[in-house]
Amino acid sequence: MDLAALRAKIAEYMHRTDMSDALIDGFISDAMSRISLELRSIWAEATAAPVAGSDGWYPLPTDYASMRVAYWFEDPALIELKPSSSIESARWVGNYGTPLGYRVVNQNVVLSPAGNSEQKLILDYFARPAFLTVADDTNYVTDYYPRLALYAALIEGSIWEDNQANTAKYNQLYADAIMQANEQADKARYGAAPVASSNYQSYGQITRSM
């Protein structure tokens, strides 16, 4: 479903002919923000490698929604970093060496201890769906989960109309659709298919920080 088709569906479900494209696009934009917080699809998975930074601070990708796994490459090992609290991170302020953990602060990944520029931070993360425009009128949500895009936008439209009954109805339809999408993603990710070779084979063996 492209942007024009999604606009038309929203107007049809809302029984409205008086809404501008700009108004409907606002519903769609808010819908994509909602979806990015909850959808954990294989189509949303992305990798940034390596990520450049300094003094233990590494900027997040611009389309970052949430973290999957953070790795630190220290030849020959690929070290899986653990999420750290601010208290744990404070212990390592001013220290450099092999990172053990990370936390996300102000659109940055902060490592503890700070790494060095000779080594590499690799981020596996969930990406936000791209904003829809006339020129780029589809994204992974509209391609693979068109009902999810529709229901999420209808929630926003129902709120705008102050229609509590429709808001409740589309919230339930959205909740069912997001649960089904995430269940399908889990099956695709961890199903009976043989385990695929790692994308990071060239970086060495994966280990986990303690």
Phi, psi and omega in degrees: 000125179267180185299316181298318180293322179293317176304314183297319180296318180298312180298321180295313181294329181272355180056046181234140173238004186252011182263134179284160175300322181298320179294313180296322178297329174296319176300316183294318179298315178295324178297317181294324176297318178298313183297321183297337179281340190237333183280127179238057185278153173297335179285345179267353183287135180217161179228136172243118183204131344280164177256125181276142179195184179208149178054033177084000180253126183230122183294140176288153172301150184294337180259017183296132173248310178199160184276142167261293179213142173248134180237152172237125180269118176226099189314125010260014188257151171248108189267124177277118183276149179258147175299138182238151174279167178297327179292315179297317181296325182298332179298335187254008181302129180083357180260142178240150181154195180292120180296146176248331184213177179210161167215159181259123183224120173048053177065026176227153167263124180253122183266149177220119351294170177293141177277190176236163189291347181281346183247183195225135171262134179235129182245125165259125186213168172265129181267144173293146174296142181295147177293136182275134175225172177298322181285321178241086194260013173220159170214185185294336178288311181292331179288315189250339183225058184298326178295323179297316177299317181295310183296320180295320178292324179291330173300312181296320179294322179292323175296317178300321179283350186060042180256094186294324180296314179290325177300315179295318181297313183284333172299318180292317178297320177296315180300317178296318183291321181290323177295316179296319180296318180290325175295318177297322178296319178297319178296319179293326185278322188235021184289198187281354181294151178301149180292128180283157177292150185291144173292345187253024184304324182289344181272346179111191184282137179279130173236167181242137178289151183256000000 
